[in-house]
């Protein structure tokens, strides 16, 4: 079978399986397992695919048909120019999270060598994205999942430059909070679990294959925001910045929690689709 035939078969089968972007997914599988990007398919698509590559491609295609997340199949995913390692047990970085990183980076423009935390860090995307934008930034990535930690540590090893480090711990635990001094942080960042428990069964199959630990925000989706407001905001120095990613309907509730927790100039920032995506503010 030629490389083009494999690609066309993949596109058709993924479309029949209900995948949102069958052409894009088929092209990425071809690039990963056949070694041909779109230009390569145009130039070499009529060539016979070597049997080992064809078998690997078809095995990956079957996984994608079963709605295993494409990112897990590929084993890495790009976020802000960083190729992050990931797999089962860790949340897939999404483009919406760039809004959180850029909001915090803008708020840290006047802060020399800022120090802070990335809570519920997952792959480390937020802290590493910040480190790429903010000179001298240092951060601890707090993550409780034993499945996620190996991916986090690998990504920090590749991109952290010794300034971004993993910190195993539970964001909901006072013991974890106690490891850090009050008013010692210039920033606090988080993309926490924020989906209400009862909404999880209605999510797309790919999302349901991501770890529930990284999705489930409790009965109303706000459990982690309450913990951040109560337990973690006291660690931020006066004038320090706090930013969190939110679900599109949670802006007003999270903003009010943070005002009550001692933040001022609380702002809700929208993503590129015009949906509320980030709540940020400064410590009074």
NORPE-V198592 format. One line per field, one symbol per residue. phi: phi as a letter, one per 30 degrees, with the letter a starting at -180 (. if undefined). burial: I if it has 16 or more other C-alpha atoms within 10 Angstrom, else O. A space follows every 50 residues. Layout:
phi: ???
burial: ???
This chain:
phi: .ddddddddddddddddiddbdddddddddddccibdddddddbddddde edddddddddddddedideeddddiaadbhicccdaaejbdddbdededd dddddddceccdhdbabcchdhdiedddddddccdidbaccdbcdddded deddddddbdhiccbdbdlcddcdddeddbdehccdabbacddbcdeddd dcdeeddddddeeccdciecicedddddddccdddddejdcbbbdbddcc edddededdddjcbhdbcccddcicebbcbacdd
burial: OOIIOIIIOIIOIIIOOOIOOIIOIIIIIIIIIIOIOOOOIOOOIOOOIO OOIIOOIIOIIOOIIOIIIIIIIIOIIOIIOIOIIIIIIIIIIOOIIIII IIIIIOIIOOIOOIIIIIIIIIIIIIIIIIIIIIOOIIIIIIIIIOOIII IIIIIIOOIIOOIIIIIIIIIIOOOIIOOOOOIOIIIIIIIIIIIIOOOO OOOOOOIIIIIIOIIIIOOOIIIIIIIIIOIIIIIIIIIIIIIIIIIOOI IOOIIOIIIOIIIIOIOIIIIOOOIIIIIIIIIO
